[in-house]
Every structure is written in structure tokens, then in C-alpha cells.
Amino acid sequence: MTTTPHPLVAEAHRLADGLLAPSAQRVDQDVVPASHLAAVRRSGLLGVSAPVESGGAGAPDAVAREVAEILAGACLSTWFVQTQHHTPVRLLGRAAPGLPARERLLRPLAGGELLAGIAYAHVRSHPRVPVRATAERGGVRFDGTVPWYTGWGLNDLMLLAGVTGADEVVFAFADAREQPGLRPSPPMRLAALTAARTVSLALDGLWVPEESVVLRTPREEFARVDVPRSTNTSPAVFGVAYAALDLLASAPDERGAADSLRARVDEVRERAYALADHPVPHEHVAERLALRTRAYDLLRSATTAAVVAGGGRATSLDHPAQRLAREAMFLLIQGQTTPVREAHLEALAAG
Ligand SMILES: Cc1cc2nc3c(=O)[nH]c(=O)nc-3n(C[C@H](O)[C@H](O)[C@H](O)COP(=O)(O)OP(=O)(O)OC[C@H]3O[C@@H](n4cnc5c(N)ncnc54)[C@H](O)[C@@H]3O)c2cc1C
């Protein structure tokens, strides 16, 4: 029996095959073009997980994951810029109706008129407080350093988090542009994903009004939800693994190797997604971590196989195999939290 794919999955394939994959080599060596993001904005994909009543598609997580795999496999830099957007959309979607930030921003974010980035991974570095939030003049001021902010100059808004003196995390929206109290570094030059324009941000009294605040939550409560969620495997890991296997299989002699690796990736993917859909995020943590680590092993095998099959030419900057291998390296640390880091290092040490 065949089932018709969700319209947004079909749209993701159209975008991937028609635009993202053909220019991925060029984008990797340059910057994600505004025209790529304009196409993503028009596609409806930015509202995949947004509520229908706010102009989104309200699609199940399985659809959002499949879309992410397709985009990541086509052009990881473009995927990475747009993936930031889904966190603010989900946060606003869960916020109480009537909250000023929700009323003002959810619809334009779901429809793609606005594109958002995030600046909150630093909250995980407790007990260090890289960004302090303080109540001031009927709003919040932010001071400190955001170590990583992706999409600078490409997106419109940022969801920024800081920790208060009472150990509460404050999430608020700010315009993603240089302004009093906010100074970006030059875009970082990285071994992978330089094209996604990642900067660090120096905050020195950046002030946002109360209407821009989305959530205040005790830091421990934030960690209780955030840490188990981080133990799931990112769909991008499977997207890049499949892209490497497609490349491998394009050499007729290597189809057998590609098929055997693909069967192992399929199996881990199925189990990882079943756990991602499990209703209690803090259950089965050890199994989630083991699957995330296993997925990394297979990602490394798939991208390594593509390099090996490509021979010397695979090291040319024009060759997709080296790009996929560098992208795989980046995915090893994307969204890394303490338990993820420890489980991965333990597995590597055990061989
Ligand atoms: C290119 C790039 C772009 C990024 N863009 C964004 C972005 O737009 N927005 C955003 O919010 N984040 C972004 N990040 C951050 C990313 O999601 C991860 O949080 C980050 O890569 C984790 O590494 P780190 O260097 O920040 O922290 P690390 O210092 O490597 O720490 C990672 C985790 O391990 C813990 N840890 C560190 N050392 C130890 C130790 N010795 N023992 C136990 N635990 C330890 C830390 O507390 C933390 O939870 C980006 C990262 C990169 C590389």
C-alpha cells in the first residue's frame, strides 16, 4: 500500500531537489543566499508545527522530522538557519492565548513573514551564567555574551534567554540587528556551516519591553524539560546519513555497501523516532542516548564510506563527500548537553 505524502513533505522534496541540493556545494563555500530563505519562507515549511488557528499546518512531529531530514540532506547550512525558527514557533504555540508576544508574532512567524533565530544554548552551562537578565524600567535588560547565534543578517528576530538573580530563565524576543546594548562579532569561520552566519553577541544593557517576554520559568524546571529532550537524535543526523548513502550508491559497485548501511540506519531511525514520540520525555533516557550515539556511529560510517568511495577526488572542495563528512562532524556537537556529551565520550572510549 502506498500513502500520499503530507503536502509539506512533498513541498520539502520540491525545494530540496529543485533549489537546495543543486547549489549545496556553492553555498557551503559562501553564505546561505537570501533567495534560499525567501523560498523557505514562501513554502509554508516554517509553520509546519504551528497551530492551524495561527496560520500554521499543525502537522504531527513525524512530518516535521521528515521535512527536517529532507532539508538537512539537501543543504545542511540552509536547514540549520531555518531550524532555529521552529523553537520560537513551538514556544509561542504553547503560550497562553492573549500573551502579547504570541498575539503579535505567532502568525507572522508561522506564515514566514518573519524568520527567527535562537540564543539560548548558553543557559545549559549552569552554574556559569553567560547572560544575565534583570528587571528594569517595566521590561528586561540583558548583559553578558551569547557564544553562538546562527543566522545573523539572515533572520529578523531572535529568541534570547538570560538567567535572573533568582535563578529564573527569561525568554524574550529582540530584533536581530545591531542596536544599543547588542553588538555582534564578525561571522565565524568554521570547519563546517560557515555559510549559516554564526556570530557571538556582546550584550551590554540590551533592553526589551515586557510585551516581548514569552516565558519565565525556574532554571531547574527548564533543565527538567530541556535535558531529556536533548537525548533524542536529531533528524538532521539521518538526513545527512541518507545523503551520504545516496552518494555512495550512485557508484554501481558500491550499492551493496550502501544498502547494508542503509538498513542499519533505517532500524536506528525507527527506534529513535518511536522514543521521540514517547509521551514521557524523561523515561528511557539511557536507551535514547544509546540510539543517539549509535546514530552518530552510522553517520560517521556513511560519510566515511562516501569519502573512501570517492577516492582522492573526494577531498576536493567541489566534492560533496568532504562536505557531508564536515557536516557530520558539526552534528556531533549540535545541541550537545552534559548527558549527551558524557554518553558519547563513554561509548567512544569503550570502542
Ligand atoms: C556553529 C554553531 C552554531 C550554533 N548556533 C547556535 C544558535 O544559533 N543558538 C544557540 O542557542 N546555540 C547555538 N549553538 C550551540 C549548540 O547548540 C550547542 O549548545 C553547543 O555546540 C554545545 O557546545 P558549547 O560549546 O556551547 O558548550 P560546551 O562548553 O562544549 O558544553 C556542552 C555541554 O556540555 C557541558 N559540559 C562542558 N564541559 C563539561 C564537562 N567537563 N563535564 C560535564 N559537562 C560539561 C556544558 O554544560 C554543556 O551543557 C551553536 C553551536 C555551533 C557550533
The ligand as a Tripos MOL2 file, in Angstrom:
@<TRIPOS>MOLECULE
LIG
   53    58     1     0     0
SMALL
NO_CHARGES

@<TRIPOS>ATOM
      1 C1         28.2620   26.5650   14.5110 C.3       1 LIG1
      2 C2         27.3920   26.5860   15.7290 C.ar      1 LIG1
      3 C3         26.2460   27.3410   15.7340 C.ar      1 LIG1
      4 C4         25.4280   27.4030   16.8610 C.ar      1 LIG1
      5 N1         24.3170   28.1950   16.8200 N.ar      1 LIG1
      6 C5         23.5440   28.3280   17.9240 C.ar      1 LIG1
      7 C6         22.4170   29.2090   17.9400 C.ar      1 LIG1
      8 O1         22.0690   29.8550   16.9580 O.2       1 LIG1
      9 N2         21.7240   29.3290   19.0780 N.ar      1 LIG1
     10 C7         22.0530   28.6410   20.2140 C.ar      1 LIG1
     11 O2         21.3590   28.7970   21.2120 O.2       1 LIG1
     12 N3         23.1030   27.7850   20.2140 N.ar      1 LIG1
     13 C8         23.8660   27.6110   19.1220 C.ar      1 LIG1
     14 N4         24.9500   26.7610   19.1520 N.ar      1 LIG1
     15 C9         25.2580   25.9990   20.3990 C.3       1 LIG1
     16 C10        24.9450   24.4990   20.2870 C.3       1 LIG1
     17 O3         23.5980   24.2120   20.1920 O.3       1 LIG1
     18 C11        25.4560   23.6930   21.4900 C.3       1 LIG1
     19 O4         24.8700   24.1100   22.6600 O.3       1 LIG1
     20 C12        26.8750   23.8010   21.6220 C.3       1 LIG1
     21 O5         27.5280   23.3970   20.4380 O.3       1 LIG1
     22 C13        27.3560   22.9610   22.7800 C.3       1 LIG1
     23 O6         28.6290   23.2860   22.9280 O.3       1 LIG1
     24 P1         29.1990   24.5760   23.6510 P.3       1 LIG1
     25 O7         30.4900   24.8210   23.0310 O.co2     1 LIG1
     26 O8         28.2240   25.6840   23.7180 O.co2     1 LIG1
     27 O9         29.3030   24.1280   25.1390 O.3       1 LIG1
     28 P2         30.3650   23.1820   25.7820 P.3       1 LIG1
     29 O10        31.1850   24.0420   26.6210 O.co2     1 LIG1
     30 O11        31.0090   22.2730   24.8100 O.co2     1 LIG1
     31 O12        29.3830   22.3360   26.6360 O.3       1 LIG1
     32 C14        28.4070   21.4550   26.0530 C.3       1 LIG1
     33 C15        27.5920   20.8780   27.1960 C.3       1 LIG1
     34 O13        28.4080   20.0500   27.9980 O.3       1 LIG1
     35 C16        28.5500   20.6050   29.2740 C.3       1 LIG1
     36 N5         29.9600   20.4380   29.6510 N.ar      1 LIG1
     37 C17        31.0160   21.1140   29.1590 C.ar      1 LIG1
     38 N6         32.1470   20.6780   29.7340 N.ar      1 LIG1
     39 C18        31.7830   19.7060   30.6000 C.ar      1 LIG1
     40 C19        32.4970   18.8660   31.4710 C.ar      1 LIG1
     41 N7         33.8190   18.9500   31.6010 N.pl3     1 LIG1
     42 N8         31.7980   17.9710   32.2010 N.ar      1 LIG1
     43 C20        30.4730   17.8840   32.1050 C.ar      1 LIG1
     44 N9         29.7330   18.6550   31.2900 N.ar      1 LIG1
     45 C21        30.3780   19.5530   30.5370 C.ar      1 LIG1
     46 C22        28.0660   22.0320   29.2020 C.3       1 LIG1
     47 O14        27.4910   22.4590   30.4040 O.3       1 LIG1
     48 C23        27.0500   21.9650   28.1070 C.3       1 LIG1
     49 O15        25.7940   21.5710   28.5700 O.3       1 LIG1
     50 C24        25.7720   26.6690   18.0200 C.ar      1 LIG1
     51 C25        26.9260   25.8930   18.0240 C.ar      1 LIG1
     52 C26        27.7420   25.8510   16.9140 C.ar      1 LIG1
     53 C27        28.9940   25.0370   16.9510 C.3       1 LIG1
@<TRIPOS>BOND
     1     1     2 1
     2     2     3 ar
     3     2    52 ar
     4     3     4 ar
     5     4     5 ar
     6     4    50 ar
     7     5     6 ar
     8     6     7 ar
     9     6    13 1
    10     7     8 2
    11     7     9 ar
    12     9    10 ar
    13    10    11 2
    14    10    12 ar
    15    12    13 ar
    16    13    14 ar
    17    14    15 1
    18    14    50 ar
    19    15    16 1
    20    16    17 1
    21    16    18 1
    22    18    19 1
    23    18    20 1
    24    20    21 1
    25    20    22 1
    26    22    23 1
    27    23    24 1
    28    24    25 2
    29    24    26 1
    30    24    27 1
    31    27    28 1
    32    28    29 2
    33    28    30 1
    34    28    31 1
    35    31    32 1
    36    32    33 1
    37    33    34 1
    38    33    48 1
    39    34    35 1
    40    35    36 1
    41    35    46 1
    42    36    37 ar
    43    36    45 ar
    44    37    38 ar
    45    38    39 ar
    46    39    40 ar
    47    39    45 ar
    48    40    41 1
    49    40    42 ar
    50    42    43 ar
    51    43    44 ar
    52    44    45 ar
    53    46    47 1
    54    46    48 1
    55    48    49 1
    56    50    51 ar
    57    51    52 ar
    58    52    53 1
@<TRIPOS>SUBSTRUCTURE
     1 LIG1         1 GROUP 0 **** ****
